[in-house]
Amino acid sequence: MPLACNPQDGTEISWDSVGEGPALLLVHGSALSRAIWRGFGYTKAFREQYRVITMDLRGHGRSGKPTRPSDYAMATLVADALAVLDAAGVQQAHFGGYSVGARLGFSLAVAEPGRLLSLASLGGTYRIQPGTIGELFFPEYDAALREGGMPSFVEGWEARMGGTLDPQTRAAFLANNGASLRAYFAQTEADPAIPDSDMAAITVPALLMAGSRDSGRVADSQRAAELMPHARFVELPGRSHGSTLVPPGPVLAHWLPFLESV
């Protein structure tokens, strides 16, 4: 798989590309990897019309895994995404992100608006609050990562869910490094919110989606759609944060026409 290098600190970012057409950069959520886009059927749905570029966030998948929280500042993640676009030879791309991938998309739209053709946020927010990680996974996630690594993390989340994870998500989680993920989570909650004034200055066409059972992300997506002049919010009935992407059909029923309209 190709690698891009962040010029700021030399961290290598793993990425892949399939299909032809306008570029579409997809970024996964916390503790996952780029494999979810293929596993859940999104790559297949997009590749006939778009060049689908997927990347592993630093600390995830096959990308470099630093262990200091400061290595995961949002500005650094934005530089990772730009390094991937540069390595792929892409000047402008559509962007789709899930959870923290969506927050990266908002930040990229603020920092480098000229690189984006459109922005799709799935279960995203631009203003993460302290305690959010524990709410999304389970309160003892940090101790689980510290004491037992990724197997303990997966065990804890499955206990919180009251069932087993789907095979794609489980495999993505277990491929990660516990120490790197702890550092990533610590910095994620420490990063400041994007100011409302910066959100209001994002003029790229945007589609913001969140599950009806993901109340925090629904509220934040609605607020973002109010601030952004060319954004639209869509609520996905019956979905929690963890089930935002699956099954893909109802999500694609909104996303594909949105891309075509852009």
NORLIN-V73512 format. One record per backbone hydrogen bond with DSSP energy under -1.0 kcal/mol. NH is the residue of the N-H (numbers start at 0). CO is the residue of the C=O. E is the energy in kcal/mol with one decimal. If there is no record, write none. Layout:
nh: {NH;NH}
co: {CO;CO}
e: {E;E}
This chain:
nh: {3;5;9;12;14;15;17;23;24;25;26;31;35;36;38;39;41;42;44;45;46;48;49;50;51;52;53;54;55;58;59;62;63;70;71;72;75;76;77;78;79;80;81;82;83;84;85;86;87;88;89;92;93;94;95;96;97;98;100;102;103;104;105;106;107;108;109;110;111;114;115;116;118;119;120;121;122;131;134;135;136;140;143;144;145;146;147;148;152;153;154;155;156;157;158;159;160;161;162;169;170;171;172;173;174;175;180;181;182;183;184;185;186;187;188;190;193;198;199;201;205;206;207;208;209;211;212;213;217;218;219;220;221;222;223;224;225;226;227;230;231;233;235;238;243;251;252;253;254;255;257;258;259;260;261}
co: {12;10;5;3;1;53;51;50;93;52;95;28;32;33;34;35;36;36;40;41;42;45;45;21;17;23;15;25;13;63;56;59;11;67;68;69;72;72;73;74;75;76;77;78;79;80;81;82;83;85;84;114;22;117;24;119;26;121;97;98;99;100;101;102;103;104;105;106;107;111;112;92;204;94;206;96;208;128;130;131;132;137;139;140;141;142;143;144;148;149;150;151;152;153;154;155;156;157;157;165;166;167;168;169;170;172;176;177;178;179;180;181;182;183;184;186;125;194;195;198;229;118;231;120;233;235;238;210;213;214;215;216;217;218;219;220;221;222;223;227;205;207;209;235;240;247;248;250;250;251;253;254;255;256;257}
e: {-2.8;-2.6;-2.7;-3.4;-2.0;-2.4;-2.0;-2.7;-3.0;-2.8;-2.4;-1.7;-1.7;-1.2;-2.8;-2.7;-1.5;-1.9;-1.5;-2.0;-2.4;-1.7;-2.1;-2.1;-2.7;-2.9;-1.9;-1.2;-2.7;-3.0;-1.9;-2.0;-3.3;-1.8;-2.2;-1.1;-1.0;-1.8;-2.4;-1.7;-1.8;-2.1;-2.3;-2.1;-2.0;-2.3;-2.6;-2.5;-2.1;-1.2;-2.9;-2.4;-3.0;-1.3;-2.8;-2.3;-2.2;-2.6;-2.5;-1.7;-2.2;-1.5;-2.3;-2.2;-2.6;-2.3;-1.4;-2.5;-3.1;-2.0;-1.3;-2.4;-2.2;-2.4;-2.5;-2.6;-3.1;-2.0;-1.7;-2.5;-2.5;-1.8;-2.2;-2.3;-2.4;-2.6;-2.6;-1.0;-1.8;-2.8;-2.3;-2.5;-2.2;-2.5;-1.9;-1.9;-2.4;-1.8;-1.6;-2.5;-2.4;-2.0;-2.4;-2.4;-1.0;-1.8;-2.4;-2.1;-1.8;-2.4;-2.8;-2.3;-2.0;-2.4;-1.8;-1.7;-2.6;-2.1;-2.5;-1.6;-2.5;-2.5;-3.2;-3.4;-1.5;-2.4;-2.4;-1.9;-2.2;-2.4;-2.2;-2.3;-2.5;-2.2;-2.5;-2.4;-1.6;-1.8;-2.8;-1.2;-1.8;-2.8;-2.8;-1.5;-1.4;-2.9;-1.9;-1.2;-2.5;-2.3;-1.5;-2.4;-2.2;-2.1;-1.5}
